[in-house]
Amino acid sequence: QVQLVESGGGLVQPGGSLRLSCAVSGNIGSIIRMGWWRQAPGKQRELVAAVASGGSLDYADAVKGRFTISRDNAKSAVYLQMNSLKPEDTAVYYCNVRRLIYGDYWGQGTQVTVSS
């Protein structure tokens, strides 16, 4: 099994910044991708950013230039730096790990609210 624990969410004003962290533990072999997804009320869960095992990055168009994903292999962690936050970024953010053959694992989610 794989355990994912997110932290760093909260309330921030428009234009502000937050940094999300995800600590990964357990059977972490064969990880091929780590990423962040989000789900706003009444909407489907969507990919925000992901980093593949080879280092390639993928960002949703809505966050390009504002969000940065990074990983720390030594700490088995993945981070999401979010700058210039907008009200439409308000959502529950989920950490995701994909393992070859075994599939996807999810964290419990952390709320990000962007409001004045």
Phi and psi in degrees as GROMACS dihedral restraints (atoms count N, CA, C in turn):
[ dihedral_restraints ]
;  ai    aj    ak    al  type     phi  dphi    fc
    3     4     5     6     1  -126.2    20    10
    4     5     6     7     1   133.3    20    10
    6     7     8     9     1  -112.6    20    10
    7     8     9    10     1   135.9    20    10
    9    10    11    12     1  -125.9    20    10
   10    11    12    13     1   128.8    20    10
   12    13    14    15     1  -125.7    20    10
   13    14    15    16     1   116.2    20    10
   15    16    17    18     1   -93.4    20    10
   16    17    18    19     1   154.7    20    10
   18    19    20    21     1  -154.7    20    10
   19    20    21    22     1   163.6    20    10
   21    22    23    24     1   108.2    20    10
   22    23    24    25     1    -5.0    20    10
   24    25    26    27     1   -72.6    20    10
   25    26    27    28     1   175.2    20    10
   27    28    29    30     1   158.5    20    10
   28    29    30    31     1  -165.4    20    10
   30    31    32    33     1  -102.0    20    10
   31    32    33    34     1   131.3    20    10
   33    34    35    36     1  -142.9    20    10
   34    35    36    37     1   150.6    20    10
   36    37    38    39     1   -79.0    20    10
   37    38    39    40     1   155.1    20    10
   39    40    41    42     1   -53.9    20    10
   40    41    42    43     1   137.4    20    10
   42    43    44    45     1    90.4    20    10
   43    44    45    46     1    -9.9    20    10
   45    46    47    48     1   -82.7    20    10
   46    47    48    49     1  -175.7    20    10
   48    49    50    51     1  -131.4    20    10
   49    50    51    52     1   152.0    20    10
   51    52    53    54     1  -143.6    20    10
   52    53    54    55     1   153.9    20    10
   54    55    56    57     1  -125.7    20    10
   55    56    57    58     1   119.0    20    10
   57    58    59    60     1   -93.9    20    10
   58    59    60    61     1   142.6    20    10
   60    61    62    63     1  -125.4    20    10
   61    62    63    64     1   148.5    20    10
   63    64    65    66     1  -137.1    20    10
   64    65    66    67     1   115.8    20    10
   66    67    68    69     1   -94.0    20    10
   67    68    69    70     1   128.4    20    10
   69    70    71    72     1  -111.5    20    10
   70    71    72    73     1   131.8    20    10
   72    73    74    75     1  -142.7    20    10
   73    74    75    76     1   171.6    20    10
   75    76    77    78     1    98.6    20    10
   76    77    78    79     1  -144.4    20    10
   78    79    80    81     1   -84.4    20    10
   79    80    81    82     1    90.9    20    10
   81    82    83    84     1  -100.7    20    10
   82    83    84    85     1    14.7    20    10
   84    85    86    87     1   -71.1    20    10
   85    86    87    88     1   154.3    20    10
   87    88    89    90     1    65.8    20    10
   88    89    90    91     1    24.6    20    10
   90    91    92    93     1   -71.6    20    10
   91    92    93    94     1   126.4    20    10
   93    94    95    96     1  -109.4    20    10
   94    95    96    97     1   -16.1    20    10
   96    97    98    99     1  -159.1    20    10
   97    98    99   100     1   144.5    20    10
   99   100   101   102     1  -128.8    20    10
  100   101   102   103     1   142.8    20    10
  102   103   104   105     1  -164.5    20    10
  103   104   105   106     1  -179.8    20    10
  105   106   107   108     1  -125.2    20    10
  106   107   108   109     1   135.2    20    10
  108   109   110   111     1  -122.2    20    10
  109   110   111   112     1   165.4    20    10
  111   112   113   114     1  -143.9    20    10
  112   113   114   115     1   154.9    20    10
  114   115   116   117     1  -139.7    20    10
  115   116   117   118     1   117.5    20    10
  117   118   119   120     1   -92.1    20    10
  118   119   120   121     1   157.8    20    10
  120   121   122   123     1   -55.7    20    10
  121   122   123   124     1   129.5    20    10
  123   124   125   126     1    78.1    20    10
  124   125   126   127     1     5.1    20    10
  126   127   128   129     1  -121.9    20    10
  127   128   129   130     1   161.9    20    10
  129   130   131   132     1   -77.4    20    10
  130   131   132   133     1   154.9    20    10
  132   133   134   135     1   -65.9    20    10
  133   134   135   136     1   136.8    20    10
  135   136   137   138     1  -132.5    20    10
  136   137   138   139     1   150.7    20    10
  138   139   140   141     1   -71.7    20    10
  139   140   141   142     1   132.2    20    10
  141   142   143   144     1   -99.2    20    10
  142   143   144   145     1   -52.6    20    10
  144   145   146   147     1  -160.7    20    10
  145   146   147   148     1   149.8    20    10
  147   148   149   150     1  -148.6    20    10
  148   149   150   151     1   151.9    20    10
  150   151   152   153     1  -128.6    20    10
  151   152   153   154     1   125.8    20    10
  153   154   155   156     1   -83.3    20    10
  154   155   156   157     1   165.8    20    10
  156   157   158   159     1   -61.3    20    10
  157   158   159   160     1   -28.2    20    10
  159   160   161   162     1   -82.4    20    10
  160   161   162   163     1    -5.8    20    10
  162   163   164   165     1   103.8    20    10
  163   164   165   166     1    -8.0    20    10
  165   166   167   168     1   -68.1    20    10
  166   167   168   169     1   146.7    20    10
  168   169   170   171     1  -114.6    20    10
  169   170   171   172     1   150.2    20    10
  171   172   173   174     1  -139.5    20    10
  172   173   174   175     1   129.8    20    10
  174   175   176   177     1  -128.3    20    10
  175   176   177   178     1   145.2    20    10
  177   178   179   180     1   -67.5    20    10
  178   179   180   181     1   145.3    20    10
  180   181   182   183     1   -56.6    20    10
  181   182   183   184     1   -35.1    20    10
  183   184   185   186     1   -67.5    20    10
  184   185   186   187     1   -17.5    20    10
  186   187   188   189     1  -116.9    20    10
  187   188   189   190     1    -3.1    20    10
  189   190   191   192     1   -58.5    20    10
  190   191   192   193     1   133.4    20    10
  192   193   194   195     1    86.7    20    10
  193   194   195   196     1   -11.2    20    10
  195   196   197   198     1  -116.6    20    10
  196   197   198   199     1   -35.5    20    10
  198   199   200   201     1  -108.7    20    10
  199   200   201   202     1   147.6    20    10
  201   202   203   204     1  -134.4    20    10
  202   203   204   205     1   125.7    20    10
  204   205   206   207     1   -99.0    20    10
  205   206   207   208     1   143.4    20    10
  207   208   209   210     1  -147.8    20    10
  208   209   210   211     1   162.6    20    10
  210   211   212   213     1  -137.4    20    10
  211   212   213   214     1   154.6    20    10
  213   214   215   216     1  -124.8    20    10
  214   215   216   217     1   101.1    20    10
  216   217   218   219     1   -64.4    20    10
  217   218   219   220     1   -34.8    20    10
  219   220   221   222     1   -64.8    20    10
  220   221   222   223     1   -34.9    20    10
  222   223   224   225     1   -98.0    20    10
  223   224   225   226     1    -1.1    20    10
  225   226   227   228     1    51.1    20    10
  226   227   228   229     1    56.3    20    10
  228   229   230   231     1  -137.3    20    10
  229   230   231   232     1   156.3    20    10
  231   232   233   234     1  -134.3    20    10
  232   233   234   235     1   144.1    20    10
  234   235   236   237     1  -127.2    20    10
  235   236   237   238     1   156.5    20    10
  237   238   239   240     1  -135.0    20    10
  238   239   240   241     1   109.2    20    10
  240   241   242   243     1   -88.5    20    10
  241   242   243   244     1   120.9    20    10
  243   244   245   246     1  -116.6    20    10
  244   245   246   247     1   116.3    20    10
  246   247   248   249     1  -115.9    20    10
  247   248   249   250     1   163.8    20    10
  249   250   251   252     1    49.5    20    10
  250   251   252   253     1    48.6    20    10
  252   253   254   255     1   -65.7    20    10
  253   254   255   256     1   145.7    20    10
  255   256   257   258     1  -121.1    20    10
  256   257   258   259     1   156.6    20    10
  258   259   260   261     1   -54.3    20    10
  259   260   261   262     1   -33.2    20    10
  261   262   263   264     1   -72.7    20    10
  262   263   264   265     1    -5.5    20    10
  264   265   266   267     1   -83.3    20    10
  265   266   267   268     1    -6.8    20    10
  267   268   269   270     1   -61.1    20    10
  268   269   270   271     1   124.2    20    10
  270   271   272   273     1  -177.7    20    10
  271   272   273   274     1   171.6    20    10
  273   274   275   276     1   -88.8    20    10
  274   275   276   277     1   127.5    20    10
  276   277   278   279     1  -102.6    20    10
  277   278   279   280     1   132.4    20    10
  279   280   281   282     1  -118.8    20    10
  280   281   282   283     1   133.9    20    10
  282   283   284   285     1   -81.6    20    10
  283   284   285   286     1   142.1    20    10
  285   286   287   288     1  -135.6    20    10
  286   287   288   289     1   138.7    20    10
  288   289   290   291     1  -127.4    20    10
  289   290   291   292     1   133.3    20    10
  291   292   293   294     1  -113.9    20    10
  292   293   294   295     1   126.0    20    10
  294   295   296   297     1  -109.2    20    10
  295   296   297   298     1   140.2    20    10
  297   298   299   300     1   -58.1    20    10
  298   299   300   301     1   129.8    20    10
  300   301   302   303     1    78.1    20    10
  301   302   303   304     1   -43.6    20    10
  303   304   305   306     1   -83.0    20    10
  304   305   306   307     1   -22.1    20    10
  306   307   308   309     1    95.5    20    10
  307   308   309   310     1  -154.3    20    10
  309   310   311   312     1   -98.2    20    10
  310   311   312   313     1   144.8    20    10
  312   313   314   315     1  -126.7    20    10
  313   314   315   316     1   146.6    20    10
  315   316   317   318     1  -129.0    20    10
  316   317   318   319     1   147.0    20    10
  318   319   320   321     1   -81.2    20    10
  319   320   321   322     1  -179.1    20    10
  321   322   323   324     1   -82.7    20    10
  322   323   324   325     1   -13.9    20    10
  324   325   326   327     1    96.3    20    10
  325   326   327   328     1   148.8    20    10
  327   328   329   330     1  -136.1    20    10
  328   329   330   331     1   134.1    20    10
  330   331   332   333     1   -80.0    20    10
  331   332   333   334     1   131.1    20    10
  333   334   335   336     1  -118.8    20    10
  334   335   336   337     1   122.3    20    10
  336   337   338   339     1  -123.1    20    10
  337   338   339   340     1   123.2    20    10
  339   340   341   342     1  -111.5    20    10
  340   341   342   343     1   109.5    20    10
  342   343   344   345     1  -158.8    20    10
  343   344   345   346     1   147.7    20    10
